Amino acid sequence: MVSPDKGVNDKTWMLDKYTSATDVCIHAKIQTIASEATRNHIAAEEKAMTNAQKRKRVESVLDGPGGDRLSNRQAAALAGVSHHLVHLVRQERAMQK
């Protein structure tokens, strides 16, 4: 309830404040949903690749110029795979030598 000393503008301001807070909440929820959708889309694309395709990408990055100087994370980013897979491929190559 609005006190007698407050005018209509104060009531409108409270409504504007509520609307703004609601808008901020809605905007935050939209951003969260969009980022989750992006992550799910990327995950779906990664799952679409077979393990053989992923290993081939890693090997091509490691065999490329400067591949031996890349960290596992850098090589993984270039290949579009996890850094753990790069680590496994490097371990397998070390055992074969």
Backbone bond lengths (Angstrom), bond angles and torsions (degrees), N, CA, C in turn:
res aa  C-N    CA-C-N  psi(-1)  N-CA   C-N-CA  omega(-1)  CA-C   N-CA-C  phi
1 M - - - 1.444 - - 1.519 109.33 -
2 V 1.314 116.08 138.45 1.455 121.70 -178.28 1.516 108.87 -85.31
3 S 1.323 116.27 132.03 1.470 119.50 179.15 1.522 109.94 -72.21
4 P 1.333 117.44 156.03 1.461 120.69 -176.39 1.526 113.54 -60.69
5 D 1.332 118.47 -27.69 1.461 119.27 -177.65 1.525 112.21 -80.45
6 K 1.301 118.72 -8.12 1.467 121.28 178.98 1.516 109.56 -98.49
7 G 1.296 115.81 141.97 1.448 120.24 -177.41 1.514 112.71 -92.72
8 V 1.308 114.57 -177.07 1.458 121.64 179.63 1.516 110.43 -64.24
9 N 1.335 117.23 -33.95 1.465 120.98 -179.46 1.517 111.67 -61.38
10 D 1.343 116.87 -35.38 1.458 119.51 177.88 1.524 110.78 -64.86
11 K 1.323 115.97 -40.64 1.462 120.27 178.31 1.532 109.89 -64.47
12 T 1.319 116.62 -40.84 1.458 120.93 177.71 1.521 110.18 -64.68
13 W 1.335 115.76 -40.00 1.468 119.43 178.94 1.522 110.56 -61.26
14 M 1.347 116.48 -41.43 1.460 119.53 178.83 1.522 110.30 -62.90
15 L 1.322 116.60 -39.31 1.457 120.34 178.04 1.527 109.99 -65.04
16 D 1.348 116.25 -42.52 1.468 119.88 177.88 1.521 110.75 -62.50
17 K 1.331 116.26 -41.09 1.462 119.81 179.53 1.527 110.25 -62.61
18 Y 1.334 116.94 -42.98 1.456 120.97 179.12 1.523 110.43 -64.33
19 T 1.323 116.45 -44.34 1.459 120.75 179.97 1.518 110.18 -62.51
20 S 1.331 117.10 -41.58 1.457 120.35 179.64 1.522 110.84 -64.36
21 A 1.332 116.94 -43.61 1.461 120.44 178.91 1.522 110.06 -63.62
22 T 1.331 116.19 -39.99 1.455 120.19 178.28 1.524 110.42 -64.83
23 D 1.334 116.41 -42.89 1.468 120.31 177.99 1.516 111.47 -60.34
24 V 1.331 116.18 -41.80 1.466 120.25 178.97 1.520 109.97 -62.54
25 C 1.323 116.96 -43.58 1.469 121.31 178.98 1.527 110.75 -61.65
26 I 1.317 115.78 -46.23 1.466 120.25 -179.29 1.521 110.00 -63.51
27 H 1.336 116.60 -42.54 1.470 120.61 179.53 1.527 110.34 -61.89
28 A 1.335 117.00 -42.52 1.465 120.91 179.18 1.527 110.85 -63.34
29 K 1.337 116.69 -40.60 1.465 119.74 178.73 1.519 111.20 -65.80
30 I 1.328 116.65 -39.33 1.466 120.30 178.34 1.526 110.19 -63.48
31 Q 1.338 116.75 -42.86 1.465 120.10 178.64 1.525 110.94 -62.67
32 T 1.323 117.36 -40.90 1.463 121.35 179.07 1.522 110.59 -63.16
33 I 1.315 116.28 -45.85 1.464 120.35 179.89 1.522 110.65 -63.35
34 A 1.334 116.87 -41.24 1.463 120.55 -179.83 1.518 111.31 -65.48
35 S 1.330 117.75 -42.02 1.462 119.71 -179.78 1.528 111.04 -68.07
36 E 1.347 117.17 -37.06 1.464 119.96 176.72 1.525 110.50 -65.20
37 A 1.320 116.53 -40.20 1.463 120.33 178.82 1.522 110.46 -64.04
38 T 1.318 116.66 -39.70 1.468 120.42 178.23 1.524 110.23 -64.14
39 R 1.347 116.11 -45.91 1.471 119.15 178.84 1.528 111.13 -61.60
40 N 1.325 116.92 -41.63 1.466 120.41 179.38 1.519 111.06 -65.24
41 H 1.331 116.91 -37.68 1.460 120.88 178.87 1.531 110.25 -65.60
42 I 1.327 116.61 -44.30 1.461 120.67 178.72 1.526 109.77 -63.45
43 A 1.326 116.78 -43.16 1.466 120.50 179.30 1.524 110.65 -62.60
44 A 1.319 117.44 -39.43 1.462 120.81 179.01 1.524 110.52 -65.35
45 E 1.328 117.51 -38.82 1.466 120.22 177.91 1.523 110.73 -65.86
46 E 1.350 116.67 -40.28 1.459 119.89 179.08 1.520 110.91 -65.57
47 K 1.319 117.32 -37.60 1.452 120.56 179.07 1.521 111.26 -69.65
48 A 1.321 117.07 -25.11 1.451 120.28 -179.58 1.527 110.84 -68.39
49 M 1.327 117.02 -25.86 1.461 120.07 177.74 1.524 109.57 -76.39
50 T 1.303 116.24 138.37 1.456 119.07 175.09 1.515 109.29 -77.64
51 N 1.320 116.07 164.03 1.464 119.99 177.83 1.523 111.15 -61.42
52 A 1.314 116.73 -36.90 1.465 120.19 179.15 1.526 110.82 -63.93
53 Q 1.330 116.28 -39.57 1.462 119.80 178.25 1.521 111.18 -65.89
54 K 1.321 116.37 -39.53 1.461 120.37 179.07 1.527 110.68 -64.33
55 R 1.335 116.06 -45.20 1.475 119.79 179.57 1.528 110.94 -63.73
56 K 1.322 116.80 -38.47 1.463 120.56 178.93 1.524 110.37 -63.21
57 R 1.317 116.87 -40.82 1.467 120.42 177.30 1.518 110.86 -62.28
58 V 1.333 116.40 -44.85 1.468 120.51 -179.83 1.520 109.88 -62.09
59 E 1.316 116.66 -45.65 1.460 119.73 -179.06 1.524 111.77 -63.34
60 S 1.319 117.40 -37.75 1.461 119.32 179.02 1.532 111.00 -67.76
61 V 1.307 117.44 -35.41 1.469 120.35 176.80 1.518 110.20 -68.71
62 L 1.329 117.06 -44.43 1.468 120.30 -178.47 1.527 111.87 -69.08
63 D 1.339 117.27 -31.90 1.460 120.69 179.13 1.527 112.21 -80.41
64 G 1.306 117.13 -15.07 1.465 121.43 -178.33 1.519 110.98 -71.89
65 P 1.325 115.35 174.83 1.462 119.35 -179.02 1.532 111.12 -63.51
66 G 1.311 115.70 126.87 1.459 121.33 179.46 1.509 114.47 77.32
67 G 1.314 117.95 7.16 1.459 121.13 -179.01 1.504 113.49 -62.10
68 D 1.308 117.08 -31.39 1.459 120.56 -179.75 1.526 112.30 -72.80
69 R 1.331 117.10 -19.57 1.469 120.63 -179.81 1.528 112.66 -93.08
70 L 1.325 117.69 -7.88 1.458 121.11 -179.46 1.526 110.88 -76.97
71 S 1.314 115.88 144.21 1.464 118.91 172.31 1.525 108.27 -74.45
72 N 1.320 115.70 167.46 1.468 119.28 178.67 1.528 111.32 -60.42
73 R 1.306 116.24 -39.16 1.464 120.03 -178.93 1.529 111.36 -69.62
74 Q 1.320 117.24 -38.99 1.467 120.21 178.29 1.523 110.44 -65.66
75 A 1.325 116.45 -45.06 1.462 120.38 178.93 1.527 110.51 -63.75
76 A 1.317 116.84 -39.53 1.469 121.17 179.20 1.521 110.96 -63.86
77 A 1.330 116.35 -40.25 1.465 119.59 179.25 1.528 110.58 -64.76
78 L 1.315 117.04 -39.70 1.463 120.22 178.74 1.527 111.89 -68.06
79 A 1.333 116.12 -36.96 1.461 120.44 -178.02 1.530 112.53 -85.09
80 G 1.314 117.49 -17.66 1.462 120.70 -178.38 1.516 112.64 76.44
81 V 1.328 116.19 33.73 1.466 121.62 -179.95 1.526 108.68 -130.42
82 S 1.323 117.09 -178.49 1.464 120.54 178.86 1.524 110.60 -80.16
83 H 1.323 115.75 152.78 1.463 120.20 178.35 1.524 110.95 -67.19
84 H 1.325 116.59 -25.13 1.465 119.89 178.31 1.537 110.70 -66.03
85 L 1.318 116.95 -38.63 1.464 119.63 177.93 1.525 110.68 -64.46
86 V 1.325 117.00 -40.52 1.470 120.52 177.72 1.530 109.11 -60.99
87 H 1.317 116.58 -42.92 1.463 121.12 178.00 1.531 110.91 -59.27
88 L 1.339 116.78 -45.21 1.466 120.36 -179.92 1.524 112.24 -63.50
89 V 1.328 116.27 -42.17 1.463 120.22 179.56 1.525 109.69 -63.87
90 R 1.321 117.93 -41.69 1.465 120.60 178.00 1.521 111.17 -64.39
91 Q 1.323 117.68 -38.99 1.464 120.76 177.72 1.530 110.43 -63.22
92 E 1.328 116.91 -44.15 1.465 121.04 179.65 1.519 110.50 -62.19
93 R 1.317 117.10 -40.88 1.473 120.82 178.96 1.519 110.89 -65.24
94 A 1.311 117.84 -37.79 1.468 121.61 179.60 1.522 110.62 -66.53
95 M 1.327 117.41 -36.78 1.472 120.79 178.93 1.529 111.41 -69.67
96 Q 1.333 117.03 -31.60 1.467 120.69 -177.87 1.521 111.59 -74.79
97 K 1.306 118.35 -20.88 1.470 120.77 -178.16 1.483 112.84 -77.16
